[in-house]
Amino acid sequence: GLTQVKVSGPIDRGSKLAAGTDGAARALRTINLDGVELAENASIIGVALEPLAAVDGLIWVLVNVQ
């Protein structure tokens, strides 16, 4: 469902979010290895519905219930 989530940014609209060490959600990290984009192996909380340019704040997220 939809809810506001505390995030540490920056966050782009459509970013998949994972739990951060400070208790706030953060964007899922990816690396580029020989032209292949790989995402970290972390549980996804949901998808950001709005961007955040600041260091931290509240944004609307579509939360995945698992």
All heavy atoms as TSV, in Angstrom:
chain	resi	resn	atom	element	x	y	z
A	1	GLY	N	N	0.806	-1.174	0.000
A	1	GLY	CA	C	0.000	0.000	0.000
A	1	GLY	C	C	0.858	1.250	0.000
A	1	GLY	O	O	2.083	1.198	-0.004
A	2	LEU	N	N	0.208	2.391	-0.004
A	2	LEU	CA	C	0.885	3.682	-0.006
A	2	LEU	C	C	1.100	4.181	1.411
A	2	LEU	O	O	0.189	4.125	2.229
A	2	LEU	CB	C	0.058	4.725	-0.765
A	2	LEU	CG	C	-0.199	4.445	-2.238
A	2	LEU	CD1	C	-1.132	5.503	-2.813
A	2	LEU	CD2	C	1.090	4.401	-3.008
A	3	THR	N	N	2.292	4.677	1.684
A	3	THR	CA	C	2.588	5.273	2.980
A	3	THR	C	C	3.775	6.210	2.839
A	3	THR	O	O	4.523	6.124	1.880
A	3	THR	CB	C	2.874	4.203	4.050
A	3	THR	OG1	O	2.929	4.811	5.326
A	3	THR	CG2	C	4.170	3.474	3.772
A	4	GLN	N	N	3.921	7.112	3.813
A	4	GLN	CA	C	5.098	7.966	3.844
A	4	GLN	C	C	6.194	7.237	4.615
A	4	GLN	O	O	5.932	6.616	5.645
A	4	GLN	CB	C	4.795	9.301	4.495
A	4	GLN	CG	C	3.999	10.222	3.584
A	4	GLN	CD	C	3.936	11.619	4.139
A	4	GLN	OE1	O	3.620	11.807	5.301
A	4	GLN	NE2	N	4.246	12.592	3.299
A	5	VAL	N	N	7.413	7.317	4.092
A	5	VAL	CA	C	8.544	6.616	4.684
A	5	VAL	C	C	9.687	7.602	4.873
A	5	VAL	O	O	9.947	8.437	4.009
A	5	VAL	CB	C	8.998	5.450	3.763
A	5	VAL	CG1	C	10.262	4.797	4.270
A	5	VAL	CG2	C	7.880	4.433	3.618
A	6	LYS	N	N	10.388	7.486	6.017
A	6	LYS	CA	C	11.573	8.298	6.254
A	6	LYS	C	C	12.705	7.723	5.405
A	6	LYS	O	O	12.993	6.522	5.485
A	6	LYS	CB	C	11.957	8.280	7.731
A	6	LYS	CG	C	13.189	9.102	8.042
A	6	LYS	CD	C	13.528	9.030	9.514
A	6	LYS	CE	C	14.822	9.770	9.784
A	6	LYS	NZ	N	15.227	9.637	11.179
A	7	VAL	N	N	13.333	8.568	4.595
A	7	VAL	CA	C	14.415	8.115	3.719
A	7	VAL	C	C	15.638	8.998	3.882
A	7	VAL	O	O	15.542	10.150	4.294
A	7	VAL	CB	C	13.981	8.109	2.238
A	7	VAL	CG1	C	12.879	7.111	1.988
A	7	VAL	CG2	C	13.543	9.486	1.787
A	8	SER	N	N	16.794	8.413	3.578
A	8	SER	CA	C	18.018	9.195	3.490
A	8	SER	C	C	18.403	9.222	2.016
A	8	SER	O	O	18.506	8.191	1.375
A	8	SER	CB	C	19.115	8.600	4.368
A	8	SER	OG	O	19.323	7.245	4.096
A	9	GLY	N	N	18.563	10.425	1.490
A	9	GLY	CA	C	18.665	10.621	0.049
A	9	GLY	C	C	20.063	10.847	-0.434
A	9	GLY	O	O	21.011	10.657	0.298
A	10	PRO	N	N	20.162	11.251	-1.673
A	10	PRO	CA	C	19.062	11.595	-2.570
A	10	PRO	C	C	18.350	10.349	-3.123
A	10	PRO	O	O	18.952	9.292	-3.232
A	10	PRO	CB	C	19.749	12.368	-3.688
A	10	PRO	CG	C	21.131	11.830	-3.723
A	10	PRO	CD	C	21.467	11.466	-2.303
A	11	ILE	N	N	17.080	10.532	-3.459
A	11	ILE	CA	C	16.241	9.450	-3.983
A	11	ILE	C	C	15.604	9.936	-5.274
A	11	ILE	O	O	15.103	11.061	-5.342
A	11	ILE	CB	C	15.123	9.076	-2.980
A	11	ILE	CG1	C	15.686	8.707	-1.611
A	11	ILE	CG2	C	14.230	7.981	-3.529
A	11	ILE	CD1	C	16.383	7.396	-1.532
A	12	ASP	N	N	15.605	9.106	-6.306
A	12	ASP	CA	C	14.915	9.414	-7.557
A	12	ASP	C	C	13.549	8.746	-7.558
A	12	ASP	O	O	13.364	7.695	-6.940
A	12	ASP	CB	C	15.715	8.901	-8.759
A	12	ASP	CG	C	17.038	9.611	-8.936
A	12	ASP	OD1	O	17.096	10.828	-8.656
A	12	ASP	OD2	O	18.003	8.949	-9.361
A	13	ARG	N	N	12.594	9.352	-8.278
A	13	ARG	CA	C	11.276	8.735	-8.433
A	13	ARG	C	C	11.460	7.384	-9.134
A	13	ARG	O	O	12.203	7.273	-10.100
A	13	ARG	CB	C	10.367	9.628	-9.270
A	13	ARG	CG	C	8.984	9.038	-9.493
A	13	ARG	CD	C	8.117	9.918	-10.360
A	13	ARG	NE	N	7.794	11.134	-9.629
A	13	ARG	CZ	C	8.042	12.365	-10.088
A	13	ARG	NH1	N	8.641	12.534	-11.237
A	13	ARG	NH2	N	7.696	13.410	-9.381
A	14	GLY	N	N	10.833	6.345	-8.617
A	14	GLY	CA	C	10.935	5.018	-9.203
A	14	GLY	C	C	12.053	4.169	-8.635
A	14	GLY	O	O	12.186	2.999	-8.990
A	15	SER	N	N	12.868	4.736	-7.735
A	15	SER	CA	C	13.960	3.976	-7.123
A	15	SER	C	C	13.411	2.895	-6.206
A	15	SER	O	O	12.450	3.130	-5.467
A	15	SER	CB	C	14.869	4.887	-6.297
A	15	SER	OG	O	15.544	5.802	-7.098
A	16	LYS	N	N	14.040	1.734	-6.238
A	16	LYS	CA	C	13.701	0.690	-5.277
A	16	LYS	C	C	14.406	1.029	-3.978
A	16	LYS	O	O	15.548	1.474	-3.982
A	16	LYS	CB	C	14.140	-0.675	-5.797
A	16	LYS	CG	C	13.353	-1.088	-7.017
A	16	LYS	CD	C	13.808	-2.411	-7.551
A	16	LYS	CE	C	13.007	-2.761	-8.798
A	16	LYS	NZ	N	13.504	-3.975	-9.431
A	17	LEU	N	N	13.717	0.822	-2.853
A	17	LEU	CA	C	14.243	1.216	-1.546
A	17	LEU	C	C	14.537	0.003	-0.673
A	17	LEU	O	O	13.793	-0.977	-0.689
A	17	LEU	CB	C	13.248	2.124	-0.833
A	17	LEU	CG	C	12.854	3.406	-1.577
A	17	LEU	CD1	C	11.783	4.145	-0.810
A	17	LEU	CD2	C	14.059	4.285	-1.811
A	18	ALA	N	N	15.634	0.114	0.080
A	18	ALA	CA	C	16.037	-0.916	1.040
A	18	ALA	C	C	16.211	-0.247	2.394
A	18	ALA	O	O	16.316	0.975	2.491
A	18	ALA	CB	C	17.340	-1.574	0.594
A	19	ALA	N	N	16.262	-1.047	3.459
A	19	ALA	CA	C	16.457	-0.507	4.802
A	19	ALA	C	C	17.912	-0.075	4.992
A	19	ALA	O	O	18.829	-0.803	4.628
A	19	ALA	CB	C	16.100	-1.547	5.844
A	20	GLY	N	N	18.097	1.117	5.547
A	20	GLY	CA	C	19.433	1.617	5.837
A	20	GLY	C	C	19.839	1.299	7.263
A	20	GLY	O	O	19.013	0.878	8.083
A	21	THR	N	N	21.099	1.513	7.587
A	21	THR	CA	C	21.595	1.208	8.930
A	21	THR	C	C	21.076	2.179	9.981
A	21	THR	O	O	21.063	1.861	11.163
A	21	THR	CB	C	23.133	1.221	8.954
A	21	THR	OG1	O	23.592	2.499	8.505
A	21	THR	CG2	C	23.709	0.133	8.060
A	22	ASP	N	N	20.620	3.371	9.553
A	22	ASP	CA	C	20.121	4.373	10.493
A	22	ASP	C	C	18.612	4.270	10.730
A	22	ASP	O	O	18.025	5.110	11.390
A	22	ASP	CB	C	20.487	5.771	10.010
A	22	ASP	CG	C	19.888	6.099	8.648
A	22	ASP	OD1	O	19.298	5.204	8.016
A	22	ASP	OD2	O	20.026	7.257	8.220
A	23	GLY	N	N	17.981	3.236	10.175
A	23	GLY	CA	C	16.548	3.047	10.346
A	23	GLY	C	C	15.705	3.687	9.273
A	23	GLY	O	O	14.510	3.466	9.198
A	24	ALA	N	N	16.316	4.499	8.420
A	24	ALA	CA	C	15.609	5.134	7.312
A	24	ALA	C	C	15.828	4.302	6.048
A	24	ALA	O	O	16.826	3.598	5.919
A	24	ALA	CB	C	16.122	6.554	7.095
A	25	ALA	N	N	14.886	4.387	5.125
A	25	ALA	CA	C	15.051	3.693	3.849
A	25	ALA	C	C	16.091	4.430	3.009
A	25	ALA	O	O	16.323	5.616	3.191
A	25	ALA	CB	C	13.719	3.634	3.121
A	26	ARG	N	N	16.710	3.711	2.080
A	26	ARG	CA	C	17.686	4.296	1.165
A	26	ARG	C	C	17.520	3.641	-0.198
A	26	ARG	O	O	16.921	2.569	-0.319
A	26	ARG	CB	C	19.103	4.080	1.677
A	26	ARG	CG	C	19.445	2.617	1.827
A	26	ARG	CD	C	20.919	2.386	2.089
A	26	ARG	NE	N	21.200	0.994	2.353
A	26	ARG	CZ	C	21.264	0.036	1.424
A	26	ARG	NH1	N	21.060	0.336	0.166
A	26	ARG	NH2	N	21.521	-1.203	1.754
A	27	ALA	N	N	18.048	4.306	-1.217
A	27	ALA	CA	C	17.967	3.742	-2.565
A	27	ALA	C	C	18.821	2.488	-2.651
A	27	ALA	O	O	19.896	2.412	-2.056
A	27	ALA	CB	C	18.427	4.770	-3.583
A	28	LEU	N	N	18.321	1.502	-3.374
A	28	LEU	CA	C	19.067	0.271	-3.597
A	28	LEU	C	C	20.321	0.601	-4.400
A	28	LEU	O	O	20.254	1.303	-5.404
A	28	LEU	CB	C	18.190	-0.718	-4.367
A	28	LEU	CG	C	18.607	-2.172	-4.379
A	28	LEU	CD1	C	18.554	-2.752	-2.973
A	28	LEU	CD2	C	17.708	-2.977	-5.288
A	29	ARG	N	N	21.451	0.128	-3.952
A	29	ARG	CA	C	22.722	0.427	-4.622
A	29	ARG	C	C	22.946	-0.526	-5.790
A	29	ARG	O	O	22.621	-1.704	-5.710
A	29	ARG	CB	C	23.872	0.315	-3.636
A	29	ARG	CG	C	23.786	1.318	-2.529
A	29	ARG	CD	C	24.991	1.206	-1.607
A	29	ARG	NE	N	24.815	2.094	-0.471
A	29	ARG	CZ	C	24.710	1.698	0.781
A	29	ARG	NH1	N	24.777	0.425	1.075
A	29	ARG	NH2	N	24.556	2.567	1.754
A	30	THR	N	N	23.519	0.016	-6.864
A	30	THR	CA	C	23.885	-0.794	-8.019
A	30	THR	C	C	25.330	-0.494	-8.394
A	30	THR	O	O	25.842	0.593	-8.119
A	30	THR	CB	C	22.982	-0.506	-9.238
A	30	THR	OG1	O	23.090	0.864	-9.580
A	30	THR	CG2	C	21.538	-0.849	-8.960
A	31	ILE	N	N	25.984	-1.473	-9.002
A	31	ILE	CA	C	27.330	-1.270	-9.520
A	31	ILE	C	C	27.355	-1.722	-10.973
A	31	ILE	O	O	26.525	-2.527	-11.401
A	31	ILE	CB	C	28.403	-2.039	-8.710
A	31	ILE	CG1	C	28.154	-3.549	-8.748
A	31	ILE	CG2	C	28.484	-1.542	-7.289
A	31	ILE	CD1	C	29.306	-4.370	-8.216
A	32	ASN	N	N	28.289	-1.175	-11.736
A	32	ASN	CA	C	28.440	-1.543	-13.123
A	32	ASN	C	C	29.723	-2.347	-13.259
A	32	ASN	O	O	30.806	-1.845	-12.999
A	32	ASN	CB	C	28.478	-0.283	-13.985
A	32	ASN	CG	C	28.209	-0.587	-15.431
A	32	ASN	OD1	O	28.340	-1.715	-15.879
A	32	ASN	ND2	N	27.829	0.441	-16.169
A	33	LEU	N	N	29.620	-3.602	-13.656
A	33	LEU	CA	C	30.753	-4.506	-13.763
A	33	LEU	C	C	30.852	-5.008	-15.197
A	33	LEU	O	O	30.012	-5.782	-15.642
A	33	LEU	CB	C	30.591	-5.671	-12.788
A	33	LEU	CG	C	31.711	-6.688	-12.722
A	33	LEU	CD1	C	32.994	-6.025	-12.218
A	33	LEU	CD2	C	31.333	-7.820	-11.808
A	34	ASP	N	N	31.841	-4.533	-15.918
A	34	ASP	CA	C	32.053	-4.916	-17.319
A	34	ASP	C	C	30.803	-4.707	-18.170
A	34	ASP	O	O	30.429	-5.561	-18.970
A	34	ASP	CB	C	32.518	-6.372	-17.423
A	34	ASP	CG	C	33.886	-6.602	-16.814
A	34	ASP	OD1	O	34.703	-5.654	-16.829
A	34	ASP	OD2	O	34.135	-7.716	-16.322
A	35	GLY	N	N	30.136	-3.575	-17.969
A	35	GLY	CA	C	28.967	-3.234	-18.771
A	35	GLY	C	C	27.668	-3.856	-18.294
A	35	GLY	O	O	26.619	-3.667	-18.901
A	36	VAL	N	N	27.701	-4.609	-17.200
A	36	VAL	CA	C	26.496	-5.244	-16.650
A	36	VAL	C	C	26.155	-4.556	-15.335
A	36	VAL	O	O	26.993	-4.447	-14.447
A	36	VAL	CB	C	26.722	-6.750	-16.404
A	36	VAL	CG1	C	25.490	-7.381	-15.780
A	36	VAL	CG2	C	27.097	-7.444	-17.690
A	37	GLU	N	N	24.917	-4.069	-15.219
A	37	GLU	CA	C	24.486	-3.409	-13.988
A	37	GLU	C	C	23.969	-4.449	-12.996
A	37	GLU	O	O	23.061	-5.223	-13.309
A	37	GLU	CB	C	23.389	-2.387	-14.292
A	37	GLU	CG	C	23.059	-1.522	-13.109
A	37	GLU	CD	C	22.134	-0.381	-13.467
A	37	GLU	OE1	O	22.546	0.483	-14.241
A	37	GLU	OE2	O	21.001	-0.390	-12.964
A	38	LEU	N	N	24.574	-4.467	-11.814
A	38	LEU	CA	C	24.205	-5.429	-10.780
A	38	LEU	C	C	23.650	-4.702	-9.568
A	38	LEU	O	O	24.251	-3.733	-9.101
A	38	LEU	CB	C	25.425	-6.249	-10.357
A	38	LEU	CG	C	26.123	-7.056	-11.445
A	38	LEU	CD1	C	27.427	-7.631	-10.924
A	38	LEU	CD2	C	25.215	-8.148	-11.956
A	39	ALA	N	N	22.522	-5.179	-9.036
A	39	ALA	CA	C	21.925	-4.600	-7.830
A	39	ALA	C	C	22.405	-5.382	-6.618
A	39	ALA	O	O	22.668	-6.583	-6.710
A	39	ALA	CB	C	20.405	-4.646	-7.905
A	40	GLU	N	N	22.515	-4.676	-5.490
A	40	GLU	CA	C	22.920	-5.365	-4.268
A	40	GLU	C	C	21.846	-6.362	-3.840
A	40	GLU	O	O	20.687	-6.249	-4.220
A	40	GLU	CB	C	23.187	-4.363	-3.151
A	40	GLU	CG	C	21.943	-3.661	-2.648
A	40	GLU	CD	C	22.226	-2.749	-1.480
A	40	GLU	OE1	O	22.868	-3.176	-0.523
A	40	GLU	OE2	O	21.792	-1.592	-1.546
A	41	ASN	N	N	22.243	-7.323	-3.051
A	41	ASN	CA	C	21.320	-8.345	-2.575
A	41	ASN	C	C	20.723	-7.882	-1.248
A	41	ASN	O	O	21.245	-8.182	-0.187
A	41	ASN	CB	C	22.055	-9.677	-2.407
A	41	ASN	CG	C	21.115	-10.809	-2.091
A	41	ASN	OD1	O	19.918	-10.695	-2.296
A	41	ASN	ND2	N	21.643	-11.889	-1.581
A	42	ALA	N	N	19.647	-7.114	-1.319
A	42	ALA	CA	C	18.974	-6.605	-0.129
A	42	ALA	C	C	17.471	-6.702	-0.337
A	42	ALA	O	O	16.988	-6.611	-1.463
A	42	ALA	CB	C	19.376	-5.156	0.129
A	43	SER	N	N	16.745	-6.873	0.747
A	43	SER	CA	C	15.282	-6.909	0.662
A	43	SER	C	C	14.755	-5.538	0.268
A	43	SER	O	O	15.181	-4.531	0.815
A	43	SER	CB	C	14.685	-7.318	2.003
A	43	SER	OG	O	15.078	-8.618	2.326
A	44	ILE	N	N	13.823	-5.522	-0.663
A	44	ILE	CA	C	13.246	-4.265	-1.147
A	44	ILE	C	C	12.009	-3.937	-0.327
A	44	ILE	O	O	11.109	-4.766	-0.175
A	44	ILE	CB	C	12.896	-4.370	-2.645
A	44	ILE	CG1	C	14.177	-4.593	-3.447
A	44	ILE	CG2	C	12.158	-3.137	-3.110
A	44	ILE	CD1	C	13.935	-4.888	-4.898
A	45	ILE	N	N	11.988	-2.715	0.221
A	45	ILE	CA	C	10.847	-2.244	1.004
A	45	ILE	C	C	9.709	-1.825	0.080
A	45	ILE	O	O	8.553	-2.123	0.312
A	45	ILE	CB	C	11.256	-1.052	1.887
A	45	ILE	CG1	C	12.282	-1.496	2.916
A	45	ILE	CG2	C	10.046	-0.418	2.552
A	45	ILE	CD1	C	12.892	-0.355	3.682
A	46	GLY	N	N	10.063	-1.091	-0.973
A	46	GLY	CA	C	9.058	-0.590	-1.897
A	46	GLY	C	C	9.697	0.285	-2.954
A	46	GLY	O	O	10.910	0.285	-3.125
A	47	VAL	N	N	8.847	1.074	-3.643
A	47	VAL	CA	C	9.290	1.933	-4.734
A	47	VAL	C	C	8.926	3.379	-4.415
A	47	VAL	O	O	7.793	3.667	-4.025
A	47	VAL	CB	C	8.624	1.504	-6.063
A	47	VAL	CG1	C	9.036	2.410	-7.199
A	47	VAL	CG2	C	8.966	0.062	-6.380
A	48	ALA	N	N	9.898	4.284	-4.578
A	48	ALA	CA	C	9.676	5.703	-4.312
A	48	ALA	C	C	8.724	6.290	-5.348
A	48	ALA	O	O	8.916	6.107	-6.549
A	48	ALA	CB	C	11.000	6.457	-4.344
A	49	LEU	N	N	7.702	6.990	-4.882
A	49	LEU	CA	C	6.735	7.619	-5.778
A	49	LEU	C	C	7.055	9.080	-6.044
A	49	LEU	O	O	6.419	9.707	-6.883
A	49	LEU	CB	C	5.318	7.493	-5.201
A	49	LEU	CG	C	4.819	6.064	-5.045
A	49	LEU	CD1	C	3.435	6.073	-4.418
A	49	LEU	CD2	C	4.810	5.342	-6.380
A	50	GLU	N	N	8.033	9.624	-5.318
A	50	GLU	CA	C	8.455	11.006	-5.525
A	50	GLU	C	C	9.946	11.118	-5.227
A	50	GLU	O	O	10.492	10.302	-4.487
A	50	GLU	CB	C	7.653	11.970	-4.650
A	50	GLU	CG	C	7.723	11.694	-3.166
A	50	GLU	CD	C	6.803	12.602	-2.365
A	50	GLU	OE1	O	6.324	13.612	-2.893
A	50	GLU	OE2	O	6.580	12.295	-1.187
A	51	PRO	N	N	10.611	12.115	-5.822
A	51	PRO	CA	C	12.047	12.270	-5.590
A	51	PRO	C	C	12.336	13.007	-4.288
A	51	PRO	O	O	11.459	13.659	-3.721
A	51	PRO	CB	C	12.501	13.105	-6.796
A	51	PRO	CG	C	11.296	13.911	-7.149
A	51	PRO	CD	C	10.110	13.045	-6.832
A	52	LEU	N	N	13.569	12.888	-3.815
A	52	LEU	CA	C	14.038	13.634	-2.652
A	52	LEU	C	C	15.457	14.091	-2.949
A	52	LEU	O	O	16.349	13.272	-3.140
A	52	LEU	CB	C	14.026	12.762	-1.394
A	52	LEU	CG	C	14.557	13.444	-0.129
A	52	LEU	CD1	C	13.571	14.494	0.367
A	52	LEU	CD2	C	14.839	12.435	0.956
A	53	ALA	N	N	15.658	15.406	-3.012
A	53	ALA	CA	C	16.989	15.956	-3.289
A	53	ALA	C	C	17.760	16.198	-1.998
A	53	ALA	O	O	18.984	16.261	-2.008
A	53	ALA	CB	C	16.856	17.255	-4.083
A	54	ALA	N	N	17.062	16.338	-0.886
A	54	ALA	CA	C	17.702	16.628	0.394
A	54	ALA	C	C	18.380	15.375	0.959
A	54	ALA	O	O	18.249	14.279	0.432
A	54	ALA	CB	C	16.655	17.141	1.384
A	55	VAL	N	N	19.084	15.568	2.060
A	55	VAL	CA	C	19.787	14.459	2.700
A	55	VAL	C	C	18.817	13.464	3.319
A	55	VAL	O	O	19.000	12.260	3.213
A	55	VAL	CB	C	20.762	14.992	3.774
A	55	VAL	CG1	C	21.420	13.853	4.513
A	55	VAL	CG2	C	21.795	15.897	3.138
A	56	ASP	N	N	17.760	13.945	3.983
A	56	ASP	CA	C	16.756	13.045	4.531
A	56	ASP	C	C	15.407	13.737	4.586
A	56	ASP	O	O	15.316	14.950	4.531
A	56	ASP	CB	C	17.147	12.512	5.910
A	56	ASP	CG	C	17.375	13.616	6.929
A	56	ASP	OD1	O	17.312	14.796	6.557
A	56	ASP	OD2	O	17.614	13.294	8.100
A	57	GLY	N	N	14.349	12.941	4.693
A	57	GLY	CA	C	13.003	13.478	4.735
A	57	GLY	C	C	11.970	12.379	4.573
A	57	GLY	O	O	12.298	11.188	4.581
A	58	LEU	N	N	10.711	12.783	4.407
A	58	LEU	CA	C	9.602	11.849	4.208
A	58	LEU	C	C	9.149	11.907	2.759
A	58	LEU	O	O	8.986	12.997	2.207
A	58	LEU	CB	C	8.419	12.204	5.104
A	58	LEU	CG	C	8.571	11.933	6.593
A	58	LEU	CD1	C	7.368	12.499	7.345
A	58	LEU	CD2	C	8.700	10.456	6.874
A	59	ILE	N	N	8.945	10.743	2.147
A	59	ILE	CA	C	8.394	10.689	0.795
A	59	ILE	C	C	7.331	9.594	0.740
A	59	ILE	O	O	7.292	8.692	1.586
A	59	ILE	CB	C	9.476	10.402	-0.274
A	59	ILE	CG1	C	10.110	9.021	-0.072
A	59	ILE	CG2	C	10.520	11.492	-0.313
A	59	ILE	CD1	C	10.974	8.563	-1.237
A	60	TRP	N	N	6.467	9.677	-0.278
A	60	TRP	CA	C	5.450	8.642	-0.479
A	60	TRP	C	C	6.082	7.447	-1.170
A	60	TRP	O	O	6.847	7.590	-2.130
A	60	TRP	CB	C	4.296	9.185	-1.316
A	60	TRP	CG	C	3.402	10.077	-0.525
A	60	TRP	CD1	C	3.421	11.441	-0.507
A	60	TRP	CD2	C	2.393	9.677	0.385
A	60	TRP	NE1	N	2.474	11.913	0.370
A	60	TRP	CE2	C	1.823	10.848	0.924
A	60	TRP	CE3	C	1.899	8.442	0.797
A	60	TRP	CZ2	C	0.785	10.819	1.861
A	60	TRP	CZ3	C	0.871	8.418	1.727
A	60	TRP	CH2	C	0.322	9.600	2.235
A	61	VAL	N	N	5.756	6.259	-0.656
A	61	VAL	CA	C	6.336	5.009	-1.154
A	61	VAL	C	C	5.222	3.989	-1.351
A	61	VAL	O	O	4.297	3.901	-0.534
A	61	VAL	CB	C	7.377	4.461	-0.154
A	61	VAL	CG1	C	7.868	3.086	-0.545
A	61	VAL	CG2	C	8.540	5.431	-0.025
A	62	LEU	N	N	5.315	3.227	-2.434
A	62	LEU	CA	C	4.444	2.074	-2.634
A	62	LEU	C	C	5.149	0.894	-1.988
A	62	LEU	O	O	6.158	0.405	-2.487
A	62	LEU	CB	C	4.205	1.811	-4.122
A	62	LEU	CG	C	3.348	0.605	-4.459
A	62	LEU	CD1	C	1.949	0.737	-3.852
A	62	LEU	CD2	C	3.252	0.422	-5.950
A	63	VAL	N	N	4.638	0.465	-0.825
A	63	VAL	CA	C	5.294	-0.564	-0.018
A	63	VAL	C	C	4.909	-1.952	-0.529
A	63	VAL	O	O	3.748	-2.225	-0.811
A	63	VAL	CB	C	4.895	-0.409	1.468
A	63	VAL	CG1	C	5.492	-1.523	2.308
A	63	VAL	CG2	C	5.328	0.949	1.994
A	64	ASN	N	N	5.918	-2.823	-0.635
A	64	ASN	CA	C	5.710	-4.215	-1.016
A	64	ASN	C	C	5.520	-5.058	0.223
A	64	ASN	O	O	6.407	-5.098	1.082
A	64	ASN	CB	C	6.932	-4.758	-1.783
A	64	ASN	CG	C	7.190	-4.025	-3.060
A	64	ASN	OD1	O	6.291	-3.485	-3.658
A	64	ASN	ND2	N	8.443	-3.990	-3.461
A	65	VAL	N	N	4.388	-5.726	0.341
A	65	VAL	CA	C	4.142	-6.609	1.468
A	65	VAL	C	C	4.575	-8.013	1.062
A	65	VAL	O	O	4.127	-8.537	0.047
A	65	VAL	CB	C	2.657	-6.602	1.880
A	65	VAL	CG1	C	2.427	-7.541	3.024
A	65	VAL	CG2	C	2.237	-5.188	2.235
A	66	GLN	N	N	5.451	-8.604	1.863
A	66	GLN	CA	C	5.959	-9.940	1.512
A	66	GLN	C	C	5.677	-10.921	2.611
A	66	GLN	O	O	5.681	-10.659	3.738
A	66	GLN	CB	C	7.444	-9.878	1.250
A	66	GLN	CG	C	7.755	-9.040	0.054
A	66	GLN	CD	C	9.261	-9.009	-0.241
A	66	GLN	OE1	O	10.040	-9.647	0.433
A	66	GLN	NE2	N	9.628	-8.267	-1.248
